[in-house]
Amino acid sequence: MATGIAPGSAVTSGAPTVAVPEPWVTPAEFTDAVDPGGSTGVAKQVRTPAIPPKPDVVLLVDGTGSMGVPVDDVKSGLRSITDKIIEQQPESHFAVATYGDEKDDPTAEFEVLQGLTADLGAVQRNGVNRLGTSRGYRSKGPSEDWIYALWKVANGADGGTVFREGASPVVVLVGDASSHNPSNKIYFEEAVFALQDKGVRVIAVDVNTEDGDGLNGDGYSSPTYQDPYHEPDQAKRIAEATNGRMLNGIPGDGVTDAIIEGFNNLPTNVSYRLDNCDPHLSVTLDPPTQQLTSGDTAHFAENIDVSADAPQGTRLSCTVQFLMGTQAPGTDTIGPAAAADPDFQEQINIDVNDIDAPVVTVDDLTVRAKDKKGARVTYAATAQDATDGTLPVTCTPPSGSLFPVGSTTVTCSATDSAGNTGTDTAQIEVLEAPVPPSADVAMKVDVSPDRTYTGRPARARFTVTNAGPDPATGVVIGSAWPKPSKAKDRSLPALTRCTEAEPCTIPAGGRIEVIQTATYRAAITGDVRATVRGTLPDRRKANNQGTDRLRVLKPSLTVTPQVAKPGQPVLARGKDYPPGTTVRFTWNTGITPEGSVATVGRDGTFEVQILVLRKDKLGPRKLRADSRDLDRLQKPVLVVQRNLQPPDFAGRA
């Protein structure tokens, strides 16, 4: 849980001042009513704690002979450091490690004096009190081996610095000299990759001493005390690469204050992820990630889109989990150290407005007159609403009325609970006797969904009505679907009802529905057509056929670049996917990072970065995209080794 000092207070008469914590996320809950296909939004503020949440702090201190005063300052100031951090983040853990110059003195090896623990007594007793200055008496120059030490810490240091899940790892590097490169066979780039892979921030405290060349030095201290030249600004570059801090020119007795200052103004990144988000909602924040100083407030513009096919009259929900940590290089995402915290959540509730009117159905009907006055006609009318279900219908003239000879228009209506009114009309025709036997069959075609996707079935409903006046016999339905260029790209089962082999009979005033489905493997757009005929004479043949439009989309996937290096993300882009669909990504070989998913936007597209882990396999692989009821798509990616630059052994001019 997030903790920290939150400004604000409330005062009551005669009572002491009580601190009222401000929320970390404002607003923490957002509720709105939106039409299907509509949008809404809100300005979002996220306060960040002054010190990163749940910190795992490793004090990594130079243990060579020039560090006497700084080491004593850390020993005496440890309590001030831990008190300051724990005041803001009670779940803090601490470790102490030291390093020397292993290149010139094999006994000056890296060592974890106290592993990560919440026991401050152990940190003092086993950790800082054991710090010394004997690791490097045989050194020929100022450079030490802290690049190797950082690499060891990032990789767990044989169990001593294994960071907790959801922790904010921070390494405080305290020293007065640069590092060999390579350092105990570990290159600068390897240490940076390892730190970034674990989401570790580095606070580099550069101590002023007489013998050191500084954490950002180049190996030169004096004409008689120097190492081979290497590129300067090592600590500065590591601090920048890990979203840490570089504190320069610190006096030996000012290390404690410098460490506290480093934690007070540590850079952090704020991003977000969506949890349990309804597929009919699309939530984005602009910008997707913000870098700021710990303790400051991040500002986002939050946009919420509701899909056009969102179920009306329902509530859609989504949880926005804000994340804090280091930013994965080259991406808009937060690195592996970021963890969910309920204090940094926003709950979105969207009530989808009911905007569709009820579907009212009343069919044409033809009857024979009983006498010169006409005939009393009973007809059926129904109303169905997507939200309210079956509704009562009001018709004029009502069913059972006396209809005169000729044609009369019947108008029926129904109103749902949201005030939407639907209507339908029908022609009631009364024929003057005598009338020879006849029928009046009509065809209506309804394709749903009107936009579907390869691999998903499209359904056509063929509705046949008989307005009479006699039963329609020998009724046969014929259908035609759009033809792809290759026959194998369409699966179309034959009709199972009202066929040449088994015709149907429809009573006067009756109706039947026949369903046919088709599945396509290629994109196509065209009309689904259907016809109907019977054995009796048909009084109106113009309504014996119907059409409806069908559109089949084929999702596509592109991946760039197609050649990637460990630690580098690839960008996967999708097009013509169903809006709101969740697409899950996996590598066919190697390790797939957690959270490798994308939610398709309202326009059927998505973009997502998939990381190639730094210690993953090299060689060819495929990125696979899977989603429900759709064919798997995959694209090739070649993973090649990073180029590690060898040290520069050129002498000084």
C-alpha positions in Angstrom: 0.0 0.0 0.0 1.2 3.5 -0.7 2.2 5.5 2.3 3.7 8.9 2.8 3.1 12.4 4.2 0.0 13.8 2.6 -0.7 17.6 3.0 -4.1 18.8 4.3 -5.7 19.0 7.7 -9.1 19.4 9.3 -9.6 21.4 12.6 -12.6 21.2 14.9 -13.2 23.4 17.9 -11.3 22.2 21.0 -9.8 19.2 19.1 -6.2 18.8 17.9 -5.3 19.2 14.2 -5.8 15.9 12.4 -4.0 15.3 9.1 -6.4 14.4 6.3 -4.6 12.4 3.6 -5.1 13.5 0.0 -6.0 10.8 -2.5 -3.1 9.6 -4.7 -5.4 9.5 -7.7 -7.9 12.3 -8.5 -10.7 11.5 -9.2 -10.4 7.9 -7.9 -13.8 7.1 -9.4 -15.4 8.3 -12.6 -19.0 7.6 -13.6 -20.8 8.9 -16.7 -23.7 8.0 -19.0 -22.6 7.6 -22.7 -24.4 6.7 -25.9 -23.2 3.6 -27.8 -20.4 4.8 -30.0 -19.8 7.8 -27.9 -16.9 9.1 -25.8 -16.2 10.9 -22.6 -13.2 11.9 -20.6 -11.7 13.4 -17.5 -8.5 15.2 -16.4 -6.6 12.9 -14.2 -4.0 13.7 -11.5 -1.7 11.2 -9.9 0.4 12.2 -6.9 3.7 10.4 -6.5 5.2 9.6 -3.1 8.4 11.5 -2.2 10.2 8.2 -2.0 9.3 5.3 -4.3 7.0 2.7 -2.7 8.3 -0.4 -1.0 12.0 0.4 -1.6 14.7 -2.3 -1.5 17.8 -0.2 -0.8 21.3 -1.5 -1.3 24.1 0.7 0.1 27.1 -0.1 -2.1 30.2 1.6 -0.6 33.8 1.8 -1.9 36.0 -0.1 0.6 39.4 1.2 -0.4 41.9 3.2 1.6 40.9 6.7 0.5 37.3 6.2 1.9 37.9 6.5 5.6 36.0 9.7 6.3 33.0 8.8 4.0 32.7 5.3 5.5 32.7 6.8 9.1 30.0 9.2 7.9 27.8 6.4 6.6 28.3 4.4 9.9 27.2 7.3 12.0 24.5 8.5 9.7 22.8 5.2 8.9 19.9 5.8 11.3 19.2 9.2 9.7 19.1 7.6 6.3 16.8 4.7 7.3 14.5 6.9 9.4 14.0 9.3 6.5 13.1 6.5 4.1 11.0 4.5 6.6 9.1 7.7 7.6 7.7 7.8 4.0 7.8 4.0 3.2 7.5 1.7 6.2 7.9 -1.4 4.1 11.5 -0.6 3.3 14.3 -3.2 3.2 18.0 -2.4 3.3 21.3 -4.2 2.4 24.9 -3.2 2.7 27.7 -4.3 0.2 31.2 -3.2 -0.5 33.7 -3.4 -3.3 37.4 -2.7 -4.1 40.0 -2.9 -6.8 39.9 -6.6 -7.8 42.0 -6.1 -10.9 45.1 -5.1 -8.9 44.2 -6.9 -5.6 42.3 -10.2 -5.9 41.5 -10.0 -2.2 39.6 -6.8 -2.7 36.5 -8.6 -3.9 32.9 -7.5 -3.9 31.0 -8.7 -0.8 27.5 -8.4 0.5 27.9 -7.6 4.2 24.2 -7.8 5.0 21.5 -9.0 2.7 18.2 -7.2 2.2 16.2 -7.1 5.4 13.8 -5.0 7.5 16.0 -5.6 10.6 17.8 -2.2 11.0 19.9 -3.6 13.9 21.3 -6.2 11.5 21.9 -3.6 8.9 23.9 -1.5 11.4 25.6 -4.4 13.1 26.4 -6.8 10.2 26.4 -4.2 7.5 27.7 -0.6 7.9 29.7 -1.4 11.1 31.8 -3.9 9.0 32.6 -1.4 6.3 36.3 -0.9 6.0 39.0 0.6 3.8 41.3 -2.3 3.1 40.1 -3.4 -0.3 42.7 -2.1 -2.7 46.1 -1.5 -1.1 47.8 -2.9 -4.2 46.0 -0.6 -6.6 48.2 1.0 -9.3 45.6 3.6 -10.1 42.3 5.1 -8.8 39.9 2.9 -10.8 37.9 0.3 -8.8 35.5 -2.5 -9.8 32.0 -1.1 -9.1 30.7 -2.0 -12.6 31.1 -5.6 -11.6 29.6 -4.9 -8.2 26.5 -3.2 -9.7 26.1 -6.2 -12.1 26.3 -8.6 -9.1 23.7 -6.6 -7.1 21.3 -6.5 -10.1 21.6 -10.3 -10.5 20.9 -11.1 -6.8 24.5 -11.3 -5.5 24.1 -15.0 -4.8 20.9 -14.4 -2.7 22.0 -11.3 -0.9 20.2 -8.8 -3.1 17.2 -10.6 -4.5 14.6 -7.9 -4.8 11.0 -8.4 -3.5 8.2 -8.7 -6.0 6.7 -5.3 -6.4 9.6 -3.5 -4.7 11.3 -0.4 -6.0 15.0 -1.4 -6.1 17.5 1.4 -5.4 21.3 1.1 -5.3 23.2 3.9 -3.6 26.7 3.9 -5.1 29.2 5.7 -2.8 32.7 6.1 -4.1 35.5 8.4 -5.1 36.8 6.7 -8.2 35.8 5.4 -11.6 35.5 1.7 -12.5 37.7 -0.5 -14.6 35.9 -1.4 -17.9 35.7 -4.4 -18.2 35.3 -4.8 -14.5 36.1 -8.4 -13.5 35.2 -9.4 -17.1 31.9 -7.4 -16.9 31.5 -4.6 -19.4 29.7 -1.3 -18.6 26.9 -2.1 -21.0 26.2 -5.5 -19.3 25.9 -3.8 -16.0 23.4 -1.2 -17.4 21.4 -4.0 -19.1 21.2 -5.9 -15.8 20.1 -2.9 -13.8 17.4 -1.9 -16.3 16.2 -5.5 -16.5 15.4 -5.4 -12.8 14.1 -1.8 -12.8 16.9 -0.7 -10.5 17.6 3.0 -10.0 21.1 4.1 -9.1 21.9 7.1 -6.9 25.5 7.8 -7.5 27.3 9.7 -4.7 30.6 11.0 -6.0 32.9 11.7 -3.0 35.8 14.2 -3.1 39.0 12.6 -1.9 42.7 13.3 -2.6 43.5 10.0 -4.4 40.3 9.3 -6.3 39.5 10.4 -9.9 35.8 10.6 -9.1 33.0 8.3 -10.1 33.0 10.0 -13.5 36.7 10.0 -13.9 38.8 8.5 -16.7 41.3 6.5 -14.7 43.8 9.4 -14.1 44.5 10.8 -10.6 48.1 11.9 -10.9 51.1 11.1 -13.1 52.2 8.5 -10.6 48.7 7.1 -9.8 46.7 6.2 -12.9 45.0 3.4 -14.8 44.6 2.9 -18.5 42.3 5.5 -20.0 38.6 4.7 -20.2 35.6 6.7 -21.3 34.6 9.2 -18.5 31.2 9.9 -16.9 30.4 6.2 -16.1 28.3 7.0 -13.0 26.5 9.8 -14.7 25.5 7.6 -17.7 24.4 4.8 -15.4 22.3 7.2 -13.3 20.7 8.5 -16.4 20.1 5.1 -17.9 18.3 3.9 -14.7 16.3 7.0 -13.9 18.5 7.6 -10.9 20.5 10.6 -9.7 24.1 11.8 -9.9 25.4 13.8 -6.9 28.8 15.3 -7.6 31.6 16.7 -5.4 30.3 15.5 -2.1 32.7 16.0 0.9 33.6 12.9 2.9 31.5 14.1 5.9 28.5 14.9 3.8 27.6 11.5 2.4 24.7 10.9 4.7 23.0 14.2 3.7 23.7 13.5 0.0 22.0 10.1 0.2 18.9 11.6 1.9 18.9 14.4 -0.8 19.1 11.8 -3.5 16.0 10.0 -2.3 14.1 13.3 -2.0 14.4 14.2 -5.6 14.6 10.8 -7.4 13.2 10.7 -11.0 10.2 8.4 -11.4 7.9 7.4 -14.2 4.1 7.1 -14.0 2.2 4.9 -16.5 -0.8 2.7 -16.3 -2.4 -0.6 -17.2 -6.1 -1.6 -17.6 -7.5 -4.4 -15.3 -10.8 -6.2 -15.8 -11.8 -3.8 -18.5 -15.1 -4.5 -20.3 -14.4 -5.2 -24.0 -16.8 -2.6 -25.1 -14.7 0.1 -23.4 -11.5 1.6 -24.7 -9.5 3.7 -22.2 -6.4 5.7 -23.1 -4.3 8.3 -21.3 -2.3 11.0 -22.9 0.6 10.9 -22.5 0.9 7.2 -21.8 3.9 7.7 -19.6 5.2 10.7 -17.7 8.6 11.2 -16.1 8.8 13.6 -13.1 10.4 14.0 -9.8 9.2 11.9 -6.9 6.7 13.8 -4.9 5.3 15.7 -7.9 1.9 15.2 -9.5 1.5 13.7 -13.0 -1.3 15.0 -15.1 -3.1 12.9 -17.8 -6.0 13.5 -20.2 -8.1 10.3 -19.9 -10.3 9.4 -22.9 -13.0 6.7 -22.7 -14.7 5.3 -25.8 -17.8 3.1 -25.9 -18.1 0.7 -28.8 -21.1 1.2 -31.1 -22.3 -2.4 -30.2 -22.1 -1.9 -26.5 -25.2 -3.5 -24.7 -27.6 -0.7 -24.0 -29.0 -0.1 -20.5 -25.9 -1.8 -18.9 -23.0 -0.6 -16.8 -19.5 -1.1 -18.2 -16.5 -1.0 -15.8 -12.8 -0.8 -16.0 -10.0 -0.4 -13.4 -7.0 1.8 -14.3 -4.0 0.8 -12.3 -1.3 3.5 -12.2 2.3 2.2 -12.0 5.4 3.9 -10.9 9.0 2.8 -11.6 11.7 3.0 -14.2 10.7 3.2 -17.9 11.7 0.3 -20.1 14.2 1.7 -22.6 12.6 2.6 -26.0 9.1 1.9 -24.8 6.1 3.7 -23.2 5.9 1.1 -20.5 7.2 0.8 -16.9 9.8 -1.7 -16.2 9.5 -4.9 -14.2 9.8 -3.3 -10.8 6.4 -1.6 -11.1 3.7 -3.2 -9.0 0.0 -2.8 -8.5 -1.1 -0.8 -5.5 -4.8 -0.3 -4.7 -4.1 3.2 -3.5 -3.2 4.1 -7.1 -6.3 2.8 -8.8 -9.2 4.5 -10.6 -12.6 2.9 -11.0 -14.4 3.8 -14.2 -18.2 3.1 -14.5 -20.0 3.9 -17.7 -23.7 3.6 -18.0 -24.6 2.9 -21.6 -27.7 4.9 -22.6 -30.6 3.0 -24.1 -31.1 4.8 -27.5 -32.6 2.1 -29.6 -36.4 2.0 -30.1 -38.3 -1.3 -29.6 -38.6 -3.4 -32.8 -42.3 -3.5 -33.6 -43.5 -6.1 -36.0 -46.9 -6.4 -37.7 -47.3 -8.2 -41.0 -49.4 -7.5 -44.1 -52.6 -9.6 -44.3 -55.1 -10.3 -47.0 -58.6 -11.8 -46.2 -61.9 -12.4 -48.0 -64.9 -10.2 -47.3 -67.8 -11.8 -45.4 -70.3 -9.3 -46.9 -70.4 -5.9 -48.4 -69.3 -4.3 -45.0 -66.0 -6.2 -45.2 -64.5 -8.5 -42.5 -63.5 -8.5 -39.0 -59.7 -9.2 -39.0 -57.6 -10.5 -36.2 -53.9 -9.9 -36.6 -50.8 -10.3 -34.5 -48.4 -7.5 -33.5 -45.3 -7.8 -31.3 -42.7 -5.5 -29.8 -39.2 -6.6 -28.6 -36.7 -4.3 -26.9 -33.0 -5.1 -26.3 -33.2 -3.8 -22.8 -36.8 -4.3 -21.6 -37.6 -7.5 -23.5 -41.2 -8.0 -24.7 -43.4 -4.9 -24.5 -47.1 -4.3 -25.0 -48.2 -3.0 -28.4 -50.9 -0.4 -29.3 -52.3 -0.6 -32.8 -54.8 1.5 -34.8 -57.2 0.1 -35.9 -56.9 -2.6 -33.2 -56.9 -6.3 -34.0 -60.5 -7.6 -34.3 -61.8 -4.4 -35.9 -64.2 -4.4 -38.9 -62.1 -3.7 -42.0 -63.9 -2.4 -45.1 -63.3 -3.9 -48.6 -60.0 -2.5 -49.9 -56.7 -1.7 -48.2 -56.4 -0.2 -44.7 -53.1 0.8 -43.1 -52.6 -0.4 -39.5 -50.1 1.5 -37.4 -48.6 -0.2 -34.2 -46.3 1.3 -31.6 -44.5 0.5 -28.4 -42.5 2.6 -25.9 -39.6 1.3 -23.7 -38.6 2.5 -20.2 -36.1 4.9 -21.7 -38.8 6.7 -23.7 -37.8 5.3 -27.1 -40.8 4.6 -29.3 -40.8 2.1 -32.2 -43.5 1.8 -34.9 -44.4 -0.5 -37.7 -47.2 -0.5 -40.3 -49.0 -3.1 -42.3 -51.6 -3.2 -45.0 -54.8 -5.1 -44.2 -56.5 -5.9 -47.5 -60.1 -7.1 -47.7 -61.0 -8.7 -51.0 -64.5 -8.7 -52.3 -65.8 -12.3 -53.1 -65.4 -14.3 -55.2 -61.5 -14.6 -55.0 -59.7 -17.5 -56.6 -57.1 -19.3 -54.4 -53.9 -17.3 -54.0 -51.1 -16.5 -51.6 -48.8 -13.5 -51.0 -45.3 -14.7 -49.9 -42.6 -12.1 -49.1 -38.9 -12.5 -48.3 -36.8 -10.4 -45.9 -33.0 -11.0 -45.4 -31.2 -10.0 -42.3 -27.4 -10.6 -42.0 -25.9 -10.5 -38.5 -23.5 -9.3 -37.7 -23.3 -7.1 -40.9 -19.5 -6.9 -40.3 -17.7 -10.1 -39.3 -14.2 -11.6 -39.5 -12.5 -14.4 -41.2 -12.9 -17.6 -39.2 -16.1 -16.3 -37.5 -19.5 -17.4 -38.9 -21.9 -14.9 -40.5 -25.6 -15.7 -40.0 -28.4 -14.8 -42.4 -32.0 -15.0 -41.2 -34.5 -15.5 -44.1 -38.0 -14.4 -42.9 -40.9 -15.5 -45.2 -44.4 -14.2 -44.5 -47.6 -15.1 -46.2 -50.2 -12.3 -46.3 -52.8 -14.7 -47.7 -55.6 -15.0 -48.2 -54.9 -18.8 -48.5 -52.1 -21.0 -47.2 -49.0 -20.8 -49.3 -48.0 -24.3 -50.3 -44.9 -25.7 -52.0 -42.8 -22.9 -50.6 -39.1 -23.0 -51.6 -36.3 -20.7 -50.5 -33.2 -20.1 -52.6 -30.1 -18.2 -51.4 -26.8 -16.8 -52.9 -23.8 -15.6 -50.9 -20.8 -13.6 -52.2 -18.3 -15.9 -53.8 -14.6 -15.6 -52.9 -11.9 -16.0 -55.6 -11.1 -19.4 -54.2 -13.8 -21.8 -53.3 -11.9 -23.2 -50.3 -12.2 -19.7 -48.7 -15.9 -20.2 -48.0 -17.8 -22.8 -46.0 -21.5 -22.7 -46.8 -23.8 -25.5 -45.6 -27.0 -26.1 -47.6 -30.4 -24.9 -46.4 -32.2 -27.4 -44.3 -35.8 -26.1 -44.6 -38.1 -25.1 -47.4 -36.0 -26.8 -50.0 -36.8 -28.3 -53.4 -36.8 -31.7 -51.7 -38.9 -30.7 -48.8 -41.1 -27.6 -49.5 -42.9 -25.7 -46.7 -46.5 -24.7 -46.1 -47.2 -21.3 -44.5 -50.7 -20.5 -43.3 -52.4 -17.2 -44.2 -51.0 -14.5 -41.9 -48.2 -16.8 -40.9 -44.4 -16.6 -41.1 -41.3 -18.8 -40.9 -37.6 -18.1 -40.3 -34.8 -20.1 -41.8 -31.2 -19.6 -40.7 -28.1 -20.2 -42.8 -24.5 -19.6 -41.8 -21.3 -19.1 -43.8 -17.7 -18.9 -42.7 -15.0 -17.1 -44.8 -11.3 -17.4 -44.8 -10.7 -14.4 -47.0 -11.9 -10.8 -46.8 -15.0 -10.1 -48.9 -17.9 -7.6 -49.3 -21.1 -8.3 -51.1 -24.9 -9.0 -50.9 -26.6 -12.0 -49.5 -29.6 -12.6 -51.7 -32.6 -14.8 -51.1 -35.8 -15.7 -53.1 -39.1 -17.4 -52.3 -41.8 -19.0 -54.4 -44.8 -21.2 -53.9 -47.3 -23.3 -55.9 -50.3 -20.9 -55.6 -50.5 -17.8 -57.7 -48.7 -14.9 -56.0 -50.5 -11.5 -56.0 -47.3 -9.5 -55.5 -44.1 -11.0 -56.9 -42.0 -7.9 -56.3 -41.6 -8.8 -52.7 -40.5 -12.4 -53.4 -36.8 -11.5 -53.0 -34.6 -9.7 -50.5 -30.9 -8.7 -49.9 -28.7 -7.6 -47.1 -25.1 -6.5 -47.1 -22.2 -8.7 -45.8 -18.7 -7.5 -45.0 -16.0 -9.9 -43.9 -12.7 -8.4 -42.6 -9.4 -10.3 -42.4 -7.3 -9.2 -39.5 -3.6 -8.5 -40.3 -0.5 -8.2 -38.2 2.8 -6.3 -38.8 5.9 -6.4 -36.6 8.8 -3.9 -36.7 11.7 -4.2 -36.6 12.1 -7.7 -37.9 15.6 -7.8 -36.5 15.8 -7.1 -32.7 18.4 -7.3 -29.9 17.9 -8.6 -26.4 16.4 -5.9 -24.3 14.8 -4.2 -27.3 11.0 -4.1 -27.9 9.3 -4.8 -31.2 6.2 -3.0 -32.2 3.2 -5.1 -33.2 0.4 -3.4 -35.1 -3.0 -4.9 -35.9 -5.6 -3.9 -38.4 -9.2 -5.0 -39.1 -9.6 -6.7 -35.7 -13.0 -6.7 -33.9 -13.1 -3.7 -31.6 -12.7 -4.5 -27.9 -11.0 -7.8 -28.6 -8.1 -8.9 -26.4 -5.1 -10.0 -28.3 -2.5 -12.1 -26.5 1.1 -12.4 -27.7 3.6 -15.1 -27.2 7.0 -16.0 -28.6 7.1 -19.4 -30.1 10.5 -19.8 -28.5 12.1 -17.9 -25.6 10.4 -16.1 -22.8 7.2 -14.0 -23.2 7.1 -11.0 -20.8 4.0 -10.9 -18.6 1.2 -8.6 -19.7 1.9 -9.1 -23.4 -1.6 -8.2 -24.4 -3.4 -5.5 -26.4 -7.0 -4.3 -26.5 -8.3 -3.5 -30.0 -9.6 0.1 -30.4 -12.9 1.2 -31.9 -11.3 1.5 -35.3 -10.2 -2.1 -35.3 -6.5 -1.3 -34.8 -3.9 -1.7 -32.0 -0.3 -1.0 -31.3 1.7 -2.8 -28.6 5.3 -3.2 -27.7 6.6 -6.7 -26.9 9.9 -6.9 -25.2 12.7 -9.3 -26.1 14.2 -10.1 -22.7 17.8 -9.3 -22.2 18.8 -12.8 -21.3 16.6 -14.6 -23.8 17.5 -16.9 -26.7 19.1 -15.6 -29.9 18.1 -16.6 -33.4 14.9 -16.8 -35.4 11.5 -16.8 -33.7 7.9 -15.9 -34.3 5.6 -13.5 -32.5 2.2 -15.1 -32.3 -1.1 -13.2 -31.9 -4.1 -15.1 -30.5 -7.6 -13.9 -29.9 -10.9 -15.7 -29.3 -12.6 -17.2 -32.4 -9.9 -15.8 -34.7 -7.1 -17.5 -36.6 -3.7 -17.2 -35.0 -1.4 -14.7 -36.8 2.3 -14.8 -36.5 5.3 -12.9 -37.9 9.0 -13.7 -37.9 11.6 -11.8 -35.8 15.4 -12.5 -35.8 17.0 -11.9 -32.4 20.7 -11.0 -32.7 23.4 -10.3 -30.1 24.0 -6.8 -28.9 27.3 -5.2 -29.8 29.4 -4.8 -26.7 32.1 -2.1 -27.2 35.5 -3.2 -26.0 37.4 -0.9 -23.6 39.5 1.8 -25.2 43.1 1.2 -24.2 44.4 4.2 -26.1 46.7 6.4 -24.1 46.3 10.0 -23.3 47.5 12.6 -25.8 
